[in-house]
């Protein structure tokens, strides 16, 4: 899998989490799952933008975190396969 595919998956996942958080907040099953998946972006927003919500910041940080995790998993998979 190339870096572009991993980046696309990470961005789509980050957009999905942000959309769920913006729509449902922390209510229900979707919101509870989004809170855990969106923690990196939420933490960055809390530290860098106190008292306000920046969905762009949350999405960017989550996308970066997901990209890093997916790349790490793929590197581990390649290492195990060889």
Secondary structure, 3 states (H helix, E strand, C coil): CCHHHHHHHHHHHHHHHHHHHHHHCCCHHHHHHHHHHCHHHHHHHHHHCCCCCCHHHHHHHHHHHHHHHHHHHHHHHHHHHC
